[in-house]
Amino acid sequence: MNPIVTVQEAVTAFADFMEPTDAELDAIDREMPLILADVDLIDAQIVAMDHNPNELDTRRVRRALARVLTEYRVLANRTDGQAAGGAA
């Protein structure tokens, strides 16, 4: 009988010590507005690709892209502020 090694690896891959740390969860929480904005942008692009894009599709994609850039700027500024605050 041949042992099945892949089952062992799949079971141990989700061991308790592999859970995300509090710092990693906090980072995900900080990045969530940007992640959601990216999802909205992808949704708008998919709708625009589904048919011939019209003016509404163009505006929807443009607004979604602007939101992504805004959220990215907010996240970058907040991260810089936290790093500077920790160093002081």
Secondary structure, DSSP 8 states (H G I E B T S, - for coil): ----HHHHHHHHTT-GGGS--HHHHHHHHHHHHHHHHHHHHHHHHHHHHHS---HHHHHHHHHHHHHHHHHHHHHHHHHHHHHHHHH-
